[in-house]
Amino acid sequence: MKQINAKEVETFLNEGKSLNIIDVREADEVATGMIRGAVHIPLGLVEFRMHELDKTKEYIMVCRSGGRSGRATQLLEGYGFNVINMVGGMLAWEGKVE
């Protein structure tokens, strides 16, 4: 499983890079804030909403601490998606949230 840390994601965003970020936390968790531009797809719905994703794009998966996003990463990898798990999740995130 490919991994990236929160600081790398923040640096890429600050450099203006376009990232495809999927936040797999629950609704009450994302209410506290999400990374700018992230799409909310709760972990339990990832399998049912993967038709919305493009296999030609790279996705960064995010959750609270990295565990659920790791499971989402493994699931999507199994279906041929190019995905990266953000280790440490939002607990490690020091950047702005929306």
DSSP file (Angstrom, degrees, kcal/mol; ACC not computed):
  #  RESIDUE AA STRUCTURE BP1 BP2  ACC     N-H-->O    O-->H-N    N-H-->O    O-->H-N    TCO  KAPPA ALPHA  PHI   PSI    X-CA   Y-CA   Z-CA
    1    1 A M              0   0    0      0, 0.0     2,-0.2     0, 0.0    83,-0.1   0.000 360.0 360.0 360.0 129.1    0.0    0.0    0.0
    2    2 A K  E     -a   84   0A   0     81,-0.5    83,-2.6    71,-0.1     2,-0.3  -0.516 360.0-166.7 -75.5 145.4    1.3    3.4   -1.0
    3    3 A Q  E     -a   85   0A   0     81,-0.2     2,-0.3    -2,-0.2    83,-0.2  -0.942  16.0-176.1-134.8 155.7    1.5    6.0    1.8
    4    4 A I  E     -a   86   0A   0     81,-2.3    83,-2.1    -2,-0.3     2,-0.2  -0.976  24.3-124.8-142.8 150.1    1.9    9.7    2.2
    5    5 A N  E  >  -a   87   0A   0     -2,-0.3     4,-1.9    81,-0.2     3,-0.3  -0.605  25.7-110.8 -98.4 165.5    2.2   11.8    5.3
    6    6 A A  H  > S+     0   0    0     81,-0.6     4,-2.6     1,-0.2     5,-0.2   0.852 115.7  55.9 -60.8 -38.0    0.0   14.8    6.2
    7    7 A K  H  > S+     0   0    0      1,-0.2     4,-2.6     2,-0.2    -1,-0.2   0.899 106.3  50.9 -64.0 -40.4    2.9   17.3    5.8
    8    8 A E  H  > S+     0   0    0     -3,-0.3     4,-2.5     2,-0.2    -1,-0.2   0.919 110.9  48.5 -62.3 -43.5    3.5   16.1    2.2
    9    9 A V  H  X S+     0   0    0     -4,-1.9     4,-2.4     1,-0.2    -2,-0.2   0.936 112.0  49.0 -61.8 -45.9   -0.2   16.6    1.4
   10   10 A E  H  X S+     0   0    0     -4,-2.6     4,-2.6     1,-0.2    -2,-0.2   0.907 110.9  50.5 -60.1 -42.7   -0.2   20.0    2.9
   11   11 A T  H  X S+     0   0    0     -4,-2.6     4,-1.7     2,-0.2    -1,-0.2   0.929 109.8  50.0 -61.9 -46.2    3.0   21.0    1.0
   12   12 A F  H  <>S+     0   0    0     -4,-2.5     5,-2.4     1,-0.2     4,-0.2   0.915 112.5  47.3 -58.9 -43.7    1.5   19.8   -2.3
   13   13 A L  H ><5S+     0   0    0     -4,-2.4     3,-1.5     1,-0.2    -1,-0.2   0.910 110.4  51.8 -65.2 -41.7   -1.7   21.8   -1.7
   14   14 A N  H 3<5S+     0   0    0     -4,-2.6    -1,-0.2     1,-0.3    -2,-0.2   0.786 106.0  55.7 -65.7 -26.4    0.3   24.9   -0.7
   15   15 A E  T 3<5S-     0   0    0     -4,-1.7    -1,-0.3    -5,-0.2    -2,-0.2   0.472 121.7-109.8 -82.6  -2.6    2.3   24.6   -4.0
   16   16 A G  T < 5 +     0   0    0     -3,-1.5    -3,-0.2     1,-0.3    -2,-0.1   0.581  63.1 156.6  87.0  10.0   -1.0   24.6   -5.9
   17   17 A K      < -     0   0    0     -5,-2.4     2,-0.7    -6,-0.2    -1,-0.3  -0.448  45.3-121.4 -70.1 142.8   -1.0   21.0   -6.9
   18   18 A S        -     0   0    0     -2,-0.1     2,-0.4     2,-0.0    -1,-0.1  -0.766  37.0-177.1 -86.3 116.9   -4.4   19.5   -7.7
   19   19 A L        -     0   0    0     -2,-0.7     2,-0.8     2,-0.0    40,-0.1  -0.888  27.0-138.6-117.0 147.3   -5.0   16.5   -5.4
   20   20 A N  E     -b   59   0A   0     38,-0.5    40,-3.1    -2,-0.4     2,-0.5  -0.881  32.2-179.3-103.5 101.0   -7.9   14.1   -5.3
   21   21 A I  E     -b   60   0A   0     -2,-0.8    18,-2.8    16,-0.3     2,-0.5  -0.877  13.3-165.7-108.8 131.2   -8.6   13.6   -1.6
   22   22 A I  E     -bc  61  39A   0     38,-3.0    40,-2.7    -2,-0.5     2,-0.6  -0.972   7.6-154.8-117.3 122.7  -11.3   11.4   -0.3
   23   23 A D  E     -bc  62  40A   0     16,-3.0    18,-2.1    -2,-0.5    40,-0.2  -0.862   9.3-175.0 -97.2 116.6  -12.3   11.7    3.4
   24   24 A V        +     0   0    0     38,-3.1    19,-2.2    -2,-0.6    20,-0.2   0.250  43.1 117.6 -99.2  12.5  -13.7    8.4    4.6
   25   25 A R  S    S-     0   0    0     37,-0.3     2,-0.1    17,-0.2    -2,-0.1  -0.219  72.6 -91.6 -71.9 169.5  -14.7    9.6    8.1
   26   26 A E    >>  -     0   0    0     16,-0.1     4,-2.1     1,-0.1     3,-0.8  -0.344  39.9-101.1 -78.1 164.3  -18.3    9.7    9.3
   27   27 A A  H 3> S+     0   0    0      1,-0.3     4,-1.3     2,-0.2    -1,-0.1   0.856 121.3  53.1 -57.1 -40.9  -20.5   12.8    8.9
   28   28 A D  H 34 S+     0   0    0      1,-0.2     4,-0.3     2,-0.2    -1,-0.3   0.816 109.9  50.1 -67.7 -27.7  -20.1   14.0   12.5
   29   29 A E  H X4 S+     0   0    0     -3,-0.8     3,-1.4     1,-0.2    -2,-0.2   0.906 109.1  48.8 -75.1 -42.9  -16.3   13.8   12.1
   30   30 A V  H >< S+     0   0    0     -4,-2.1     3,-1.8     1,-0.3    -2,-0.2   0.723  95.3  74.9 -71.4 -18.4  -16.1   15.8    8.9
   31   31 A A  T 3< S+     0   0    0     -4,-1.3    -1,-0.3     1,-0.3    -2,-0.2   0.750  88.9  60.4 -62.6 -22.4  -18.4   18.5   10.5
   32   32 A T  T <  S-     0   0    0     -3,-1.4    -1,-0.3    -4,-0.3    -2,-0.2   0.556 128.1 -68.7 -81.6  -8.0  -15.3   19.5   12.5
   33   33 A G    <   -     0   0    0     -3,-1.8     2,-0.3    -4,-0.2    -1,-0.3  -0.233  43.7-140.8 129.9 144.2  -13.5   20.3    9.2
   34   34 A M        -     0   0    0     -3,-0.1    64,-3.2    -2,-0.1     2,-0.1  -0.865  37.8 -87.3-126.1 161.3  -12.1   18.7    6.1
   35   35 A I    >   -     0   0    0     -2,-0.3     3,-2.5    62,-0.2    62,-0.2  -0.466  63.5 -86.5 -65.5 139.3   -9.0   19.3    4.0
   36   36 A R  T 3  S+     0   0    0     60,-0.5    -1,-0.1     1,-0.3   -15,-0.1  -0.216 113.1   9.7 -51.0 127.4   -9.7   21.9    1.3
   37   37 A G  T 3  S+     0   0    0      1,-0.3   -16,-0.3    -3,-0.1    -1,-0.3   0.379  91.7 143.7  84.9  -4.0  -11.1   20.2   -1.8
   38   38 A A    <   -     0   0    0     -3,-2.5     2,-0.4   -18,-0.1    -1,-0.3  -0.345  44.5-136.0 -69.3 150.2  -11.6   16.8   -0.2
   39   39 A V  E     -c   22   0A   0    -18,-2.8   -16,-3.0     2,-0.1     2,-0.7  -0.901  16.2-131.3-105.3 134.9  -14.7   14.7   -1.1
   40   40 A H  E     +c   23   0A   0     -2,-0.4   -16,-0.2   -18,-0.2   -18,-0.1  -0.787  38.4 155.0 -92.9 116.0  -16.6   13.0    1.7
   41   41 A I        -     0   0    0    -18,-2.1     5,-0.1    -2,-0.7    -2,-0.1  -0.864  39.3-133.3-134.4 100.8  -17.3    9.3    1.1
   42   42 A P    >>  -     0   0    0      0, 0.0     3,-2.6     0, 0.0     4,-0.8  -0.187  24.2-112.5 -54.4 146.1  -17.8    7.5    4.4
   43   43 A L  G >4 S+     0   0    0    -19,-2.2     3,-1.2     1,-0.3     4,-0.5   0.858 116.1  58.7 -49.3 -42.8  -15.9    4.2    4.6
   44   44 A G  G 34 S+     0   0    0      1,-0.2    -1,-0.3   -20,-0.2     4,-0.2   0.661 110.4  43.5 -64.3 -14.9  -19.1    2.2    4.6
   45   45 A L  G <> S+     0   0    0     -3,-2.6     4,-1.6     2,-0.1     3,-0.4   0.479  84.4  94.8-107.6  -4.7  -20.1    3.7    1.3
   46   46 A V  H XX S+     0   0    0     -3,-1.2     4,-0.8    -4,-0.8     3,-0.5   0.917  86.4  49.0 -55.4 -47.5  -16.8    3.5   -0.6
   47   47 A E  H 34 S+     0   0    0     -4,-0.5     3,-0.3     1,-0.2    -1,-0.2   0.850 114.2  46.4 -62.5 -33.6  -17.7    0.2   -2.3
   48   48 A F  H 34 S+     0   0    0     -3,-0.4    -1,-0.2     1,-0.2    -2,-0.2   0.672 118.5  40.8 -83.0 -17.9  -21.1    1.6   -3.4
   49   49 A R  H X< S+     0   0    0     -4,-1.6     3,-2.3    -3,-0.5     4,-0.3   0.330  79.0 103.4-112.3   6.6  -19.8    4.9   -4.7
   50   50 A M  G ><  +     0   0    0     -4,-0.8     3,-1.7    -3,-0.3    -1,-0.1   0.734  68.7  73.6 -64.3 -18.8  -16.6    3.7   -6.4
   51   51 A H  G 3  S+     0   0    0      1,-0.3    -1,-0.3    -3,-0.2    -2,-0.1   0.701  89.0  62.2 -64.7 -16.6  -18.4    4.1   -9.7
   52   52 A E  G <  S+     0   0    0     -3,-2.3    -1,-0.3     2,-0.1     2,-0.2   0.600  92.3  85.8 -81.0 -11.9  -18.0    7.9   -9.1
   53   53 A L  S <  S-     0   0    0     -3,-1.7     2,-0.5    -4,-0.3     6,-0.0  -0.554  74.7-131.5 -94.7 156.8  -14.2    7.5   -9.2
   54   54 A D    >   -     0   0    0     -2,-0.2     3,-1.9     1,-0.1    -2,-0.1  -0.927   3.3-151.1-110.7 119.4  -11.9    7.6  -12.2
   55   55 A K  T 3  S+     0   0    0     -2,-0.5    27,-0.2     1,-0.3    -1,-0.1   0.630  95.7  63.7 -65.9 -12.5   -9.3    4.8  -12.5
   56   56 A T  T 3  S+     0   0    0     25,-0.1    -1,-0.3     2,-0.1     2,-0.2   0.559  95.5  74.7 -87.1  -7.1   -7.0    7.1  -14.4
   57   57 A K  S <  S-     0   0    0     -3,-1.9    25,-0.7   -37,-0.0     2,-0.4  -0.664  79.3-123.9-103.8 159.9   -6.7    9.5  -11.4
   58   58 A E  E     - d   0  82A   0     -2,-0.2   -38,-0.5    23,-0.1     2,-0.4  -0.864  26.4-160.1-101.6 136.3   -4.7    9.1   -8.2
   59   59 A Y  E     -bd  20  83A   0     23,-2.4    25,-2.6    -2,-0.4     2,-0.6  -0.931  11.1-149.5-120.1 140.6   -6.6    9.4   -4.9
   60   60 A I  E     -bd  21  84A   0    -40,-3.1   -38,-3.0    -2,-0.4     2,-0.4  -0.945  18.6-147.7-107.0 123.0   -5.4   10.2   -1.4
   61   61 A M  E     -bd  22  85A   0     23,-3.2    25,-2.5    -2,-0.6     2,-0.4  -0.755  18.0-175.8 -95.7 135.5   -7.5    8.5    1.3
   62   62 A V  E     +b   23   0A   0    -40,-2.7   -38,-3.1    -2,-0.4   -37,-0.3  -0.979  13.4 151.4-133.5 141.0   -7.9   10.3    4.7
   63   63 A C        -     0   0    0     -2,-0.4    27,-2.4    23,-0.3    28,-0.2  -0.671  60.6 -72.1-141.8-156.9   -9.6    9.4    8.0
   64   64 A R  S    S-     0   0    0     25,-0.3    27,-2.5    -2,-0.2    28,-0.3   0.944 120.6  -4.3 -71.2 -48.2   -9.1   10.3   11.6
   65   65 A S  S    S-     0   0    0     24,-0.2    23,-0.9    25,-0.2    24,-0.2   0.511 103.3 -94.0-127.6  -8.8   -5.9    8.4   12.3
   66   66 A G  S  > S+     0   0    0     22,-0.2     4,-1.1    21,-0.2    23,-0.1   0.242  98.2  98.3 114.1 -12.8   -5.1    6.4    9.1
   67   67 A G  H  > S+     0   0    0      2,-0.2     4,-1.8     1,-0.1     5,-0.1   0.960  87.5  38.7 -73.2 -52.9   -6.8    3.0    9.9
   68   68 A R  H  > S+     0   0    0      1,-0.2     4,-2.4     2,-0.2     5,-0.2   0.888 115.9  52.8 -66.8 -38.0  -10.1    3.4    8.0
   69   69 A S  H  > S+     0   0    0      1,-0.2     4,-2.4     2,-0.2    -1,-0.2   0.849 106.4  55.4 -66.2 -31.0   -8.4    5.2    5.1
   70   70 A G  H  X S+     0   0    0     -4,-1.1     4,-2.3     2,-0.2    -1,-0.2   0.906 108.2  47.4 -64.0 -41.9   -6.0    2.2    5.0
   71   71 A R  H  X S+     0   0    0     -4,-1.8     4,-2.4     2,-0.2    -2,-0.2   0.909 112.5  49.1 -65.3 -41.2   -8.9   -0.2    4.6
   72   72 A A  H  X S+     0   0    0     -4,-2.4     4,-2.7     2,-0.2     5,-0.2   0.893 110.0  52.5 -63.8 -39.3  -10.4    2.0    1.9
   73   73 A T  H  X S+     0   0    0     -4,-2.4     4,-2.6     2,-0.2    -2,-0.2   0.933 110.6  46.6 -61.5 -47.3   -7.1    2.1    0.2
   74   74 A Q  H  X S+     0   0    0     -4,-2.3     4,-1.8     2,-0.2    -2,-0.2   0.905 112.6  50.7 -62.5 -41.9   -6.8   -1.7    0.2
   75   75 A L  H  X S+     0   0    0     -4,-2.4     4,-0.7     1,-0.2    -2,-0.2   0.954 114.0  42.7 -60.8 -50.9  -10.4   -2.0   -1.0
   76   76 A L  H ><>S+     0   0    0     -4,-2.7     5,-2.4     1,-0.2     3,-0.8   0.859 109.8  57.0 -68.1 -34.8   -9.9    0.4   -3.9
   77   77 A E  H ><5S+     0   0    0     -4,-2.6     3,-1.9     1,-0.2    -1,-0.2   0.899 101.5  58.4 -58.6 -39.2   -6.5   -1.1   -4.9
   78   78 A G  H 3<5S+     0   0    0     -4,-1.8    -1,-0.2     1,-0.3    -2,-0.2   0.738 105.5  49.4 -62.7 -23.0   -8.3   -4.4   -5.2
   79   79 A Y  T <<5S-     0   0    0     -3,-0.8    -1,-0.3    -4,-0.7    -2,-0.2   0.268 127.1 -98.5 -99.5   9.3  -10.5   -2.9   -7.8
   80   80 A G  T < 5S+     0   0    0     -3,-1.9    -3,-0.2     1,-0.3     2,-0.2   0.631  73.4 144.6  89.2  14.2   -7.6   -1.4   -9.8
   81   81 A F      < -     0   0    0     -5,-2.4     2,-0.9    -8,-0.1    -1,-0.3  -0.562  53.5-123.3 -86.0 152.9   -7.7    2.2   -8.5
   82   82 A N  E     + d   0  58A   0    -25,-0.7   -23,-2.4    -2,-0.2     2,-0.3  -0.827  50.2 161.8 -94.8  99.7   -4.5    4.2   -7.9
   83   83 A V  E     - d   0  59A   0     -2,-0.9   -81,-0.5   -25,-0.2     2,-0.4  -0.903  28.2-161.9-129.3 151.2   -4.8    5.2   -4.2
   84   84 A I  E     -ad   2  60A   0    -25,-2.6   -23,-3.2    -2,-0.3     2,-0.5  -0.993  18.3-134.2-130.9 135.7   -2.5    6.4   -1.4
   85   85 A N  E     -ad   3  61A   0    -83,-2.6   -81,-2.3    -2,-0.4     2,-1.0  -0.779  13.7-137.3 -90.7 129.9   -3.2    6.3    2.3
   86   86 A M  E >   -a    4   0A   0    -25,-2.5     3,-1.3    -2,-0.5   -23,-0.3  -0.771  26.9-140.3 -85.2 105.4   -2.5    9.4    4.3
   87   87 A V  E 3  S+a    5   0A   0    -83,-2.1   -81,-0.6    -2,-1.0   -21,-0.2  -0.368  81.9  22.5 -68.5 142.9   -0.8    8.0    7.4
   88   88 A G  T >> S-     0   0    0    -23,-0.9     4,-0.9   -83,-0.1     3,-0.7   0.177  96.0-148.7  87.0 -18.5   -1.7    9.6   10.7
   89   89 A G  G X4  -     0   0    0     -3,-1.3     3,-1.3     1,-0.2     4,-0.4  -0.032  56.4 -26.6  54.6-154.7   -5.0   10.9    9.3
   90   90 A M  G 34 S+     0   0    0    -27,-2.4     3,-0.4     1,-0.3    -1,-0.2   0.699 131.3  70.4 -68.7 -19.5   -6.5   14.2   10.5
   91   91 A L  G <4 S+     0   0    0    -27,-2.5    -1,-0.3    -3,-0.7    -2,-0.2   0.825 105.0  41.4 -63.9 -28.9   -4.8   13.8   13.8
   92   92 A A  S << S+     0   0    0     -3,-1.3     2,-0.3    -4,-0.9    -1,-0.2   0.524  91.4 110.6 -93.3  -7.6   -1.5   14.5   12.0
   93   93 A W        +     0   0    0     -4,-0.4   -86,-0.1    -3,-0.4    -3,-0.0  -0.540  32.5 168.3 -76.3 126.5   -3.0   17.3    9.9
   94   94 A E        +     0   0    0     -2,-0.3    -1,-0.1   -88,-0.1     3,-0.1   0.407  48.7  94.3-113.7  -3.3   -1.7   20.8   10.8
   95   95 A G  S    S-     0   0    0      1,-0.2   -88,-0.0   -89,-0.1   -85,-0.0  -0.094  86.1 -67.8 -82.4-176.3   -3.0   22.6    7.7
   96   96 A K        -     0   0    0    -86,-0.1   -60,-0.5     2,-0.0     2,-0.3  -0.311  45.4-155.0 -69.5 154.4   -6.2   24.6    7.3
   97   97 A V              0   0    0    -62,-0.2   -62,-0.2    -3,-0.1   -64,-0.0  -0.927 360.0 360.0-127.1 156.5   -9.6   22.9    7.2
   98   98 A E              0   0    0    -64,-3.2   -65,-0.1    -2,-0.3   -63,-0.1   0.371 360.0 360.0-108.5 360.0  -12.9   23.9    5.7
